Amino acid sequence: MPALDPSARPVPLSPTLAINEAIARRRREGRRVLPLGFGEAGIPIHPALTRELAAAADQGAYGPVAGSAALRAAAAGYWYRRGLATDPDLVVSGPGSKPLLYALMMAVGGEIAVPAPSWVSYAAQATLTGAGSVPIATPPGEGGVPNPALLADAVVRARAQGRTIRAVVVTLPDNPTGTLASAATVRRLCAVAREHDLVIISDEIYRDLVHDPSRTVTSPAEYAPERTVVTTALSKSLAAGGWRIGVARLPDAPFGHELRARLLGIASELWSSAPAPMQHAAAYAFGEPAELVEHVDRSRRLHAAVTAAVADRFAAAGARVAAPEAAFYTYPDLDPFRDHLREAHGVRTGAELTELLLERYGVGVLPAAAFGEPERALRVRVATSLLYGDTDERRLAALAAPDPAALPWIAAGLDRIDEVLDDLKAASGHALEPAMAG
């Protein structure tokens, strides 16, 4: 029988996908589930996108590695409308921003500085490149961007040890915290990157889902255009995660052209070209016709309302939680319950807490350790968007509702959060009676 190399480092399933599969298993078993672990956007695909996809279904030939001219021009226009003039020749598409991020890490080389906490895949992908990552704490209340002073210190220390940190990843707005770093923090980060010659990889996939429409996202590409790569995709603002299509904007500088050549070489061996029908639909989406602009705006309002309601439930129970500012995540800290959780439930780590929540209460969330924080941390990422409904009819009703949190099925989810938190804090530690899935 063949055998795997025992020295090869195994790659575990991504925590976000693992929790999604665990929740699906519970549902198949007929057990009650509150799905708060997976970052799915939770809204139906807009009919205009399915129309465009169907119109290109007969496009089965390979295309340019960088992507079609139409998609690259549309993406360039998308960024131009956000204050980032973009050369379409410096846009590269791929089957989702996730593989683009991995290919960029491979192309840049060296260790990657990542925020702590940060999306689960940054550090994992850096490990897959063979170089690894360096976690850098974020400023209080500003997720997604490493503290600039700590970043500078980490780079100096690494180089003194003969190691090379070549790039830093930022997320604007942030997953897992649902917060948005200030322009001042981004400006300071860019100054550090320039001083220490770091590439900035700015993941802006949630850019269009800032809850307050008057608040703008400050991209590092505004302050350090010669060294900033920006990525985005359709999976969050337009809920097309399963379509797997994303784009990267490279710097309009000699470095950007060199990076493009490397990135295309890697892409040519990994995915050849993004699927042509998806590129056609994405070109339409990045053109931002009025029907899609309105759809994104409605989804932004829905995310803001439900995420705020969920955060309020945790805050009312005594958890520490920052007000959500973007996307559909909140990141409550249950440390105020630490002594009780240890005494009543035997919980000492974030992983033990989330296991308790899933196995005893049917609540799926992810521990802070999955996002690069210490095992001891009792923060959890709560993804709220799967509360919108389990059918398209309900999800569309949630999109249209002036107060989506008042809809019966969403209100029931919020009430369930209250029940679980109340029982979790109960002195007896006895669990609520599990209910069968309806």
Salt bridges, closest charged atoms under 4 A:
GLU29 OE1 - ARG31 NH2 2.65
GLU52 OE2 - ARG51 NH2 3.08
GLU52 OE1 - HIS280 NE2 3.02
ASP89 OD1 - ARG72 NH1 3.45
GLU111 OE2 - ARG163 NE 2.85
ASP153 OD2 - ARG157 NE 2.75
GLU195 OE2 - HIS196 NE2 3.95
ASP197 OD1 - ARG227 NH1 3.16
GLU204 OE1 - ARG207 NH1 2.98
ASP208 OD1 - ARG82 NE 3.26
GLU226 OE1 - ARG194 NH2 3.11
GLU226 OE2 - ARG227 NE 2.77
ASP252 OD1 - HIS257 NE2 3.97
GLU258 OE2 - ARG262 NH2 3.82
GLU288 OE1 - ARG81 NE 2.74
GLU288 OE2 - ARG82 NH2 2.56
GLU291 OE2 - ARG51 NH2 3.75
GLU294 OE2 - ARG298 NE 3.75
ASP297 OD1 - ARG300 NH2 2.57
ASP297 OD2 - ARG301 NH1 2.32
GLU325 OE2 - ARG215 NH1 2.79
ASP333 OD2 - ARG320 NH2 3.46
ASP333 OD2 - ARG379 NH1 3.16
ASP335 OD2 - ARG320 NH2 3.54
ASP335 OD1 - ARG338 NE 2.61
ASP339 OD1 - ARG342 NH1 3.32
GLU343 OE2 - ARG342 NH2 3.83
GLU359 OE1 - ARG26 NH1 3.80
GLU373 OE1 - ARG379 NH2 2.81
ASP390 OD1 - ARG394 NH1 3.95
ASP392 OD1 - ARG395 NH1 2.85
ASP415 OD1 - ARG313 NH1 3.33
ASP418 OD2 - ARG313 NH1 2.41
GLU419 OE1 - ARG416 NH1 3.39
